[in-house]
């Protein structure tokens, strides 16, 4: 097949070209917020809009546009949709077996105040899962737990999406930082240290915001000591780990310290009133006495998950499956023959003109999905779950997640068209042309990248080279803007269509993506502006 070179300024004016490139994104947002279309309808329509823009304006061959969309669908199915399916299935097994009632009691035994339960579950435990697994699993599991604790589905999903900011930049053992750093030839520790200037402090703000969203200023006034303990211990630990060790263990350590700190603190302190999500406050709380052994037993599914995912992300295991390692054949790299290396990216998006690979990675035995499946198998054995329950749970999970999976696949299809056509790069070049005020706009690139791909890692792969080149041109260390790309991207995780679909599916809101998007978009934009201003001031 013929090779095609990307065009970044088809209209001869970079801002006019950027306006065309933004049309698919703007169309999707309008479809969700104003037109209130279902997520998968908005996604499929955006595929058509992106395809027309790529073919008509960017002169992308039809065959390449179709192949890019198909590649996006595959990426949506594996690993994203598979992770969501496995994570929700694992959660539902705890419900079907009655173990989740004990899990709820174990959380209530720490505090019956449901404002503080959000700090324990969505903020700290969510960050722990993000650090170990990432890729949607943390939001899916914590949102489902909050619903089980009594939160309304929309509120539970929204709270967990916003809480995910605390750990989103360092998920799955820090790869959102290490991947773009290595891609641009930078020291990952240096990039980590620049993110440590901003994100750990933001964690305390997120803890405050979560309480405000639940119970307003009254809630903050009544719980501020717990907020300081939770958010403060998390942020300080995260900053120390980022500065001295790097991003790989930042979430794990910060989450564990904040969980322990808050649990110990709540043994000696309680808020004036115990808040319940039904709007009533009670003066006394009745705790269920649970033995440590029973608590550990009911939490075993998530213990299994954490241990296995952690093993999969340790360096010794990665070396086993790396190229040249003894288990490298466990990972299949499948080139998309109708797209792989047929698109040429040019300067300054990359250092020199080079083919754009399109290789589908199928890691059936080493992925996060696999880790969750192993946790499911161990759970079935330990809890002695019969075949009937397994079958009923599988059918129920499949029916509930069909629509969200369609949404995920359609969104990634239009995102891949934007990426392989060069439209995403056009947006990057437009912002890069702002010169010395570029640090103010730099986070927007990361934000756009995560909105399109649903991943801080993929956003870094997309825009980190451009961020690095632009930083050098305006006299800044390249590490600064690569770090800002990570920070800006993290602010988009809560509104990424992929994340929205995962969260909606976890709480039974399939098809109501627009409600969840409307819930989170204002917070995402406000935090993006904050990151931009801070970036402009300190860099």
CORHU-V916853 format. One record per residue. RES is the residue in one letter. SS is DSSP state (helix for helix, strand for strand, loop for the rest). PHI is phi in whole degrees, 0 to 359 (* if undefined). BURIAL is b if it has 9 or more other ideal C-beta (glycine too) atoms within 8 Angstrom, else e. Layout:
BEGIN
res=RES ss=SS phi=PHI burial=BURIAL
res=RES ss=SS phi=PHI burial=BURIAL
END
This chain:
BEGIN
res=X ss=loop phi=* burial=e
res=X ss=loop phi=289 burial=e
res=X ss=loop phi=274 burial=b
res=X ss=strand phi=237 burial=b
res=X ss=strand phi=264 burial=e
res=X ss=loop phi=296 burial=b
res=X ss=loop phi=244 burial=e
res=X ss=loop phi=259 burial=b
res=X ss=loop phi=225 burial=b
res=X ss=loop phi=295 burial=b
res=X ss=loop phi=261 burial=e
res=X ss=loop phi=81 burial=e
res=X ss=loop phi=225 burial=e
res=X ss=helix phi=298 burial=b
res=X ss=helix phi=283 burial=e
res=X ss=helix phi=293 burial=b
res=X ss=helix phi=297 burial=b
res=X ss=helix phi=295 burial=b
res=X ss=helix phi=297 burial=e
res=X ss=helix phi=296 burial=b
res=X ss=helix phi=296 burial=b
res=X ss=helix phi=277 burial=b
res=X ss=helix phi=303 burial=b
res=X ss=helix phi=300 burial=b
res=X ss=helix phi=292 burial=b
res=X ss=helix phi=298 burial=e
res=X ss=helix phi=298 burial=b
res=X ss=helix phi=297 burial=b
res=X ss=helix phi=296 burial=b
res=X ss=helix phi=296 burial=b
res=X ss=helix phi=299 burial=b
res=X ss=helix phi=281 burial=b
res=X ss=helix phi=272 burial=b
res=X ss=loop phi=270 burial=e
res=X ss=loop phi=282 burial=e
res=X ss=loop phi=57 burial=e
res=X ss=loop phi=285 burial=b
res=X ss=loop phi=294 burial=b
res=X ss=helix phi=304 burial=b
res=X ss=helix phi=288 burial=b
res=X ss=helix phi=290 burial=b
res=X ss=helix phi=298 burial=b
res=X ss=helix phi=294 burial=b
res=X ss=helix phi=297 burial=b
res=X ss=helix phi=296 burial=b
res=X ss=helix phi=292 burial=b
res=X ss=helix phi=300 burial=b
res=X ss=helix phi=296 burial=e
res=X ss=helix phi=297 burial=b
res=X ss=helix phi=296 burial=b
res=X ss=helix phi=298 burial=b
res=X ss=helix phi=296 burial=e
res=X ss=helix phi=296 burial=b
res=X ss=helix phi=295 burial=b
res=X ss=helix phi=283 burial=b
res=X ss=helix phi=280 burial=e
res=X ss=helix phi=271 burial=b
res=X ss=loop phi=269 burial=b
res=X ss=loop phi=59 burial=e
res=X ss=loop phi=284 burial=b
res=X ss=loop phi=304 burial=b
res=X ss=helix phi=303 burial=e
res=X ss=helix phi=299 burial=e
res=X ss=helix phi=289 burial=b
res=X ss=helix phi=296 burial=b
res=X ss=helix phi=295 burial=b
res=X ss=helix phi=294 burial=b
res=X ss=helix phi=297 burial=b
res=X ss=helix phi=297 burial=b
res=X ss=helix phi=297 burial=b
res=X ss=helix phi=298 burial=b
res=X ss=helix phi=298 burial=b
res=X ss=helix phi=298 burial=b
res=X ss=helix phi=299 burial=b
res=X ss=helix phi=295 burial=b
res=X ss=helix phi=290 burial=b
res=X ss=helix phi=288 burial=b
res=X ss=helix phi=223 burial=b
res=X ss=helix phi=258 burial=b
res=X ss=helix phi=297 burial=b
res=X ss=helix phi=298 burial=b
res=X ss=helix phi=296 burial=b
res=X ss=helix phi=295 burial=b
res=X ss=helix phi=297 burial=b
res=X ss=helix phi=303 burial=b
res=X ss=helix phi=292 burial=b
res=X ss=helix phi=294 burial=b
res=X ss=helix phi=292 burial=b
res=X ss=helix phi=299 burial=b
res=X ss=helix phi=298 burial=b
res=X ss=helix phi=298 burial=b
res=X ss=helix phi=297 burial=b
res=X ss=helix phi=296 burial=b
res=X ss=helix phi=293 burial=b
res=X ss=helix phi=287 burial=b
res=X ss=helix phi=298 burial=b
res=X ss=loop phi=273 burial=b
res=X ss=loop phi=82 burial=e
res=X ss=helix phi=288 burial=b
res=X ss=helix phi=292 burial=b
res=X ss=helix phi=298 burial=e
res=X ss=helix phi=287 burial=b
res=X ss=helix phi=301 burial=b
res=X ss=helix phi=299 burial=b
res=X ss=helix phi=295 burial=b
res=X ss=helix phi=294 burial=b
res=X ss=helix phi=290 burial=b
res=X ss=helix phi=294 burial=b
res=X ss=helix phi=292 burial=b
res=X ss=helix phi=280 burial=b
res=X ss=loop phi=199 burial=b
res=X ss=loop phi=270 burial=b
res=X ss=loop phi=288 burial=b
res=X ss=helix phi=281 burial=b
res=X ss=helix phi=291 burial=b
res=X ss=helix phi=285 burial=b
res=X ss=helix phi=297 burial=b
res=X ss=helix phi=295 burial=b
res=X ss=helix phi=296 burial=b
res=X ss=helix phi=290 burial=b
res=X ss=helix phi=273 burial=b
res=X ss=helix phi=287 burial=b
res=X ss=helix phi=280 burial=b
res=X ss=helix phi=280 burial=b
res=X ss=helix phi=296 burial=b
res=X ss=helix phi=298 burial=b
res=X ss=helix phi=294 burial=b
res=X ss=helix phi=297 burial=b
res=X ss=helix phi=295 burial=b
res=X ss=helix phi=297 burial=b
res=X ss=helix phi=295 burial=b
res=X ss=helix phi=273 burial=b
res=X ss=loop phi=244 burial=b
res=X ss=loop phi=70 burial=b
res=X ss=loop phi=56 burial=b
res=X ss=loop phi=95 burial=b
res=X ss=helix phi=300 burial=b
res=X ss=helix phi=300 burial=b
res=X ss=helix phi=294 burial=b
res=X ss=helix phi=300 burial=b
res=X ss=helix phi=285 burial=b
res=X ss=helix phi=291 burial=b
res=X ss=helix phi=296 burial=b
res=X ss=helix phi=297 burial=b
res=X ss=helix phi=295 burial=b
res=X ss=helix phi=297 burial=b
res=X ss=helix phi=298 burial=b
res=X ss=helix phi=298 burial=b
res=X ss=helix phi=278 burial=b
res=X ss=loop phi=120 burial=e
res=X ss=loop phi=287 burial=b
res=X ss=loop phi=294 burial=e
res=X ss=helix phi=307 burial=b
res=X ss=helix phi=298 burial=b
res=X ss=helix phi=295 burial=b
res=X ss=helix phi=299 burial=b
res=X ss=helix phi=296 burial=b
res=X ss=helix phi=296 burial=b
res=X ss=helix phi=299 burial=b
res=X ss=helix phi=290 burial=b
res=X ss=helix phi=297 burial=b
res=X ss=helix phi=287 burial=b
res=X ss=helix phi=298 burial=b
res=X ss=loop phi=296 burial=b
res=X ss=helix phi=300 burial=b
res=X ss=helix phi=304 burial=b
res=X ss=helix phi=245 burial=b
res=X ss=helix phi=299 burial=b
res=X ss=loop phi=282 burial=b
res=X ss=loop phi=231 burial=b
res=X ss=helix phi=293 burial=b
res=X ss=helix phi=50 burial=b
res=X ss=helix phi=62 burial=b
res=X ss=helix phi=79 burial=b
res=X ss=helix phi=294 burial=b
res=X ss=helix phi=297 burial=b
res=X ss=helix phi=263 burial=b
res=X ss=helix phi=292 burial=b
res=X ss=helix phi=296 burial=b
res=X ss=helix phi=294 burial=b
res=X ss=helix phi=296 burial=b
res=X ss=helix phi=293 burial=b
res=X ss=helix phi=297 burial=b
res=X ss=loop phi=258 burial=b
res=X ss=loop phi=73 burial=e
res=X ss=loop phi=255 burial=b
res=X ss=loop phi=280 burial=e
res=X ss=helix phi=304 burial=b
res=X ss=helix phi=295 burial=e
res=X ss=helix phi=295 burial=b
res=X ss=helix phi=296 burial=b
res=X ss=helix phi=302 burial=b
res=X ss=helix phi=295 burial=b
res=X ss=helix phi=290 burial=b
res=X ss=helix phi=293 burial=b
res=X ss=loop phi=292 burial=b
res=X ss=loop phi=287 burial=e
res=X ss=loop phi=235 burial=b
res=X ss=helix phi=296 burial=b
res=X ss=helix phi=300 burial=b
res=X ss=helix phi=295 burial=b
res=X ss=helix phi=295 burial=b
res=X ss=helix phi=300 burial=b
res=X ss=helix phi=294 burial=b
res=X ss=helix phi=297 burial=b
res=X ss=helix phi=296 burial=b
res=X ss=helix phi=299 burial=b
res=X ss=helix phi=296 burial=b
res=X ss=helix phi=299 burial=b
res=X ss=helix phi=300 burial=b
res=X ss=helix phi=294 burial=b
res=X ss=helix phi=298 burial=b
res=X ss=helix phi=295 burial=e
res=X ss=helix phi=275 burial=b
res=X ss=helix phi=221 burial=b
res=X ss=helix phi=63 burial=e
res=X ss=helix phi=293 burial=e
res=X ss=helix phi=299 burial=e
res=X ss=helix phi=296 burial=b
res=X ss=helix phi=297 burial=b
res=X ss=helix phi=299 burial=e
res=X ss=helix phi=281 burial=b
res=X ss=helix phi=240 burial=b
res=X ss=helix phi=303 burial=e
res=X ss=helix phi=298 burial=e
res=X ss=helix phi=291 burial=b
res=X ss=helix phi=299 burial=b
res=X ss=helix phi=297 burial=b
res=X ss=helix phi=296 burial=b
res=X ss=helix phi=290 burial=b
res=X ss=helix phi=292 burial=b
res=X ss=helix phi=293 burial=b
res=X ss=helix phi=295 burial=b
res=X ss=helix phi=296 burial=b
res=X ss=helix phi=296 burial=b
res=X ss=helix phi=295 burial=b
res=X ss=helix phi=296 burial=b
res=X ss=helix phi=300 burial=b
res=X ss=helix phi=297 burial=b
res=X ss=helix phi=296 burial=e
res=X ss=helix phi=294 burial=b
res=X ss=helix phi=298 burial=b
res=X ss=helix phi=284 burial=b
res=X ss=helix phi=263 burial=e
res=X ss=loop phi=245 burial=e
res=X ss=loop phi=113 burial=b
res=X ss=loop phi=274 burial=b
res=X ss=loop phi=301 burial=b
res=X ss=loop phi=248 burial=b
res=X ss=helix phi=299 burial=b
res=X ss=helix phi=289 burial=b
res=X ss=helix phi=300 burial=b
res=X ss=helix phi=295 burial=b
res=X ss=helix phi=297 burial=b
res=X ss=helix phi=294 burial=b
res=X ss=helix phi=297 burial=b
res=X ss=helix phi=297 burial=b
res=X ss=helix phi=291 burial=b
res=X ss=helix phi=298 burial=b
res=X ss=helix phi=296 burial=e
res=X ss=helix phi=298 burial=b
res=X ss=helix phi=289 burial=b
res=X ss=helix phi=299 burial=b
res=X ss=helix phi=294 burial=e
res=X ss=helix phi=296 burial=b
res=X ss=loop phi=288 burial=b
res=X ss=loop phi=284 burial=e
res=X ss=loop phi=243 burial=e
res=X ss=loop phi=221 burial=e
res=X ss=loop phi=220 burial=e
res=X ss=loop phi=293 burial=b
res=X ss=loop phi=301 burial=e
res=X ss=loop phi=237 burial=e
res=X ss=strand phi=266 burial=b
res=X ss=strand phi=272 burial=b
res=X ss=loop phi=238 burial=b
res=X ss=loop phi=291 burial=b
res=X ss=loop phi=279 burial=e
res=X ss=loop phi=93 burial=e
res=X ss=loop phi=261 burial=e
res=X ss=strand phi=251 burial=e
res=X ss=strand phi=240 burial=e
res=X ss=loop phi=277 burial=e
res=X ss=loop phi=237 burial=e
res=X ss=loop phi=243 burial=b
res=X ss=loop phi=254 burial=e
res=X ss=loop phi=262 burial=e
res=X ss=loop phi=268 burial=e
res=X ss=loop phi=285 burial=e
res=X ss=loop phi=233 burial=b
res=X ss=loop phi=283 burial=e
res=X ss=helix phi=300 burial=e
res=X ss=helix phi=299 burial=e
res=X ss=helix phi=291 burial=b
res=X ss=helix phi=297 burial=b
res=X ss=helix phi=299 burial=b
res=X ss=helix phi=299 burial=e
res=X ss=helix phi=287 burial=b
res=X ss=loop phi=273 burial=b
res=X ss=helix phi=305 burial=b
res=X ss=helix phi=304 burial=b
res=X ss=helix phi=279 burial=b
res=X ss=helix phi=294 burial=b
res=X ss=helix phi=304 burial=b
res=X ss=helix phi=302 burial=b
res=X ss=helix phi=297 burial=b
res=X ss=helix phi=297 burial=e
res=X ss=helix phi=292 burial=b
res=X ss=helix phi=296 burial=b
res=X ss=helix phi=299 burial=b
res=X ss=helix phi=300 burial=e
res=X ss=helix phi=298 burial=b
res=X ss=helix phi=260 burial=b
res=X ss=loop phi=287 burial=b
res=X ss=helix phi=299 burial=e
res=X ss=helix phi=296 burial=e
res=X ss=helix phi=287 burial=b
res=X ss=helix phi=299 burial=b
res=X ss=helix phi=294 burial=e
res=X ss=helix phi=294 burial=b
res=X ss=helix phi=259 burial=b
res=X ss=loop phi=289 burial=e
res=X ss=loop phi=301 burial=e
res=X ss=loop phi=94 burial=e
res=X ss=loop phi=283 burial=b
res=X ss=loop phi=295 burial=e
res=X ss=loop phi=248 burial=e
res=X ss=helix phi=299 burial=b
res=X ss=helix phi=287 burial=e
res=X ss=helix phi=287 burial=b
res=X ss=loop phi=251 burial=b
res=X ss=strand phi=259 burial=e
res=X ss=strand phi=249 burial=e
res=X ss=strand phi=250 burial=e
res=X ss=strand phi=296 burial=b
res=X ss=loop phi=276 burial=b
res=X ss=loop phi=302 burial=e
res=X ss=loop phi=273 burial=b
res=X ss=loop phi=220 burial=b
res=X ss=loop phi=302 burial=b
res=X ss=loop phi=62 burial=e
res=X ss=loop phi=265 burial=b
res=X ss=strand phi=252 burial=b
res=X ss=strand phi=253 burial=b
res=X ss=strand phi=273 burial=b
res=X ss=loop phi=241 burial=b
res=X ss=loop phi=289 burial=e
res=X ss=loop phi=264 burial=e
res=X ss=loop phi=298 burial=b
res=X ss=loop phi=232 burial=b
res=X ss=loop phi=299 burial=e
res=X ss=loop phi=212 burial=e
res=X ss=loop phi=307 burial=e
res=X ss=strand phi=206 burial=e
res=X ss=strand phi=294 burial=b
res=X ss=strand phi=264 burial=b
res=X ss=loop phi=290 burial=e
res=X ss=loop phi=222 burial=b
res=X ss=strand phi=237 burial=b
res=X ss=strand phi=275 burial=b
res=X ss=strand phi=267 burial=e
res=X ss=strand phi=246 burial=b
res=X ss=loop phi=254 burial=b
res=X ss=loop phi=298 burial=e
res=X ss=loop phi=252 burial=e
res=X ss=loop phi=224 burial=b
res=X ss=loop phi=270 burial=b
res=X ss=helix phi=298 burial=b
res=X ss=helix phi=303 burial=b
res=X ss=helix phi=299 burial=b
res=X ss=helix phi=299 burial=b
res=X ss=helix phi=293 burial=b
res=X ss=helix phi=298 burial=b
res=X ss=helix phi=298 burial=b
res=X ss=helix phi=298 burial=b
res=X ss=helix phi=296 burial=b
res=X ss=helix phi=300 burial=e
res=X ss=helix phi=296 burial=b
res=X ss=helix phi=296 burial=b
res=X ss=helix phi=300 burial=b
res=X ss=helix phi=292 burial=e
res=X ss=helix phi=292 burial=e
res=X ss=helix phi=272 burial=b
res=X ss=loop phi=52 burial=e
res=X ss=loop phi=276 burial=b
res=X ss=loop phi=277 burial=e
res=X ss=helix phi=297 burial=e
res=X ss=helix phi=297 burial=e
res=X ss=helix phi=295 burial=b
res=X ss=helix phi=299 burial=b
res=X ss=helix phi=293 burial=e
res=X ss=helix phi=299 burial=b
res=X ss=helix phi=294 burial=b
res=X ss=helix phi=296 burial=b
res=X ss=helix phi=296 burial=e
res=X ss=helix phi=297 burial=b
res=X ss=helix phi=295 burial=b
res=X ss=helix phi=299 burial=b
res=X ss=helix phi=295 burial=e
res=X ss=helix phi=292 burial=b
res=X ss=helix phi=260 burial=b
res=X ss=helix phi=301 burial=b
res=X ss=helix phi=295 burial=b
res=X ss=helix phi=301 burial=b
res=X ss=helix phi=293 burial=b
res=X ss=helix phi=300 burial=b
res=X ss=helix phi=297 burial=b
res=X ss=helix phi=302 burial=b
res=X ss=helix phi=293 burial=b
res=X ss=helix phi=292 burial=b
res=X ss=helix phi=295 burial=b
res=X ss=helix phi=291 burial=b
res=X ss=helix phi=297 burial=b
res=X ss=helix phi=288 burial=b
res=X ss=helix phi=294 burial=b
res=X ss=helix phi=291 burial=b
res=X ss=helix phi=297 burial=b
res=X ss=helix phi=299 burial=b
res=X ss=helix phi=286 burial=b
res=X ss=helix phi=285 burial=b
res=X ss=helix phi=280 burial=b
res=X ss=loop phi=97 burial=b
res=X ss=helix phi=297 burial=b
res=X ss=helix phi=298 burial=b
res=X ss=helix phi=292 burial=b
res=X ss=helix phi=300 burial=b
res=X ss=helix phi=299 burial=b
res=X ss=helix phi=296 burial=b
res=X ss=helix phi=293 burial=b
res=X ss=helix phi=297 burial=b
res=X ss=helix phi=291 burial=b
res=X ss=helix phi=294 burial=b
res=X ss=loop phi=283 burial=e
res=X ss=loop phi=282 burial=b
res=X ss=helix phi=71 burial=e
res=X ss=helix phi=288 burial=e
res=X ss=helix phi=265 burial=e
res=X ss=helix phi=305 burial=b
res=X ss=helix phi=304 burial=b
res=X ss=helix phi=291 burial=b
res=X ss=helix phi=259 burial=b
res=X ss=helix phi=307 burial=b
res=X ss=helix phi=298 burial=b
res=X ss=helix phi=295 burial=b
res=X ss=helix phi=298 burial=b
res=X ss=helix phi=299 burial=b
res=X ss=helix phi=297 burial=b
res=X ss=helix phi=297 burial=b
res=X ss=helix phi=299 burial=b
res=X ss=helix phi=286 burial=b
res=X ss=helix phi=301 burial=b
res=X ss=helix phi=286 burial=b
res=X ss=helix phi=257 burial=b
res=X ss=loop phi=77 burial=b
res=X ss=loop phi=221 burial=b
res=X ss=helix phi=293 burial=b
res=X ss=helix phi=297 burial=b
res=X ss=helix phi=294 burial=b
res=X ss=helix phi=298 burial=b
res=X ss=helix phi=295 burial=b
res=X ss=helix phi=296 burial=b
res=X ss=helix phi=283 burial=b
res=X ss=helix phi=245 burial=b
res=X ss=helix phi=303 burial=b
res=X ss=helix phi=301 burial=b
res=X ss=helix phi=293 burial=b
res=X ss=helix phi=299 burial=b
res=X ss=helix phi=296 burial=b
res=X ss=helix phi=297 burial=b
res=X ss=helix phi=295 burial=b
res=X ss=helix phi=301 burial=b
res=X ss=helix phi=298 burial=b
res=X ss=helix phi=295 burial=e
res=X ss=loop phi=260 burial=b
res=X ss=loop phi=84 burial=e
res=X ss=loop phi=252 burial=b
res=X ss=loop phi=301 burial=e
res=X ss=helix phi=301 burial=b
res=X ss=helix phi=300 burial=b
res=X ss=helix phi=296 burial=b
res=X ss=helix phi=284 burial=b
res=X ss=helix phi=294 burial=b
res=X ss=helix phi=295 burial=b
res=X ss=helix phi=295 burial=b
res=X ss=helix phi=299 burial=b
res=X ss=helix phi=297 burial=b
res=X ss=helix phi=293 burial=b
res=X ss=helix phi=296 burial=b
res=X ss=helix phi=297 burial=b
res=X ss=helix phi=300 burial=b
res=X ss=loop phi=291 burial=b
res=X ss=loop phi=264 burial=b
res=X ss=loop phi=299 burial=b
res=X ss=loop phi=285 burial=b
res=X ss=loop phi=239 burial=b
res=X ss=loop phi=300 burial=b
res=X ss=helix phi=307 burial=b
res=X ss=helix phi=295 burial=b
res=X ss=helix phi=293 burial=b
res=X ss=helix phi=300 burial=b
res=X ss=helix phi=297 burial=b
res=X ss=helix phi=297 burial=b
res=X ss=helix phi=295 burial=b
res=X ss=helix phi=298 burial=b
res=X ss=helix phi=295 burial=b
res=X ss=helix phi=295 burial=b
res=X ss=loop phi=249 burial=b
res=X ss=loop phi=79 burial=e
res=X ss=loop phi=252 burial=b
res=X ss=loop phi=305 burial=b
res=X ss=loop phi=91 burial=b
res=X ss=loop phi=246 burial=b
res=X ss=helix phi=301 burial=b
res=X ss=helix phi=297 burial=b
res=X ss=helix phi=294 burial=b
res=X ss=helix phi=290 burial=b
res=X ss=helix phi=299 burial=b
res=X ss=helix phi=297 burial=b
res=X ss=helix phi=293 burial=b
res=X ss=helix phi=259 burial=b
res=X ss=helix phi=300 burial=b
res=X ss=helix phi=295 burial=e
res=X ss=helix phi=289 burial=b
res=X ss=helix phi=298 burial=b
res=X ss=helix phi=294 burial=e
res=X ss=helix phi=298 burial=e
res=X ss=helix phi=290 burial=b
res=X ss=helix phi=296 burial=b
res=X ss=helix phi=299 burial=e
res=X ss=helix phi=299 burial=b
res=X ss=helix phi=298 burial=b
res=X ss=helix phi=297 burial=b
res=X ss=helix phi=295 burial=b
res=X ss=helix phi=297 burial=b
res=X ss=helix phi=300 burial=b
res=X ss=helix phi=296 burial=b
res=X ss=helix phi=287 burial=e
res=X ss=helix phi=273 burial=e
res=X ss=loop phi=252 burial=b
END
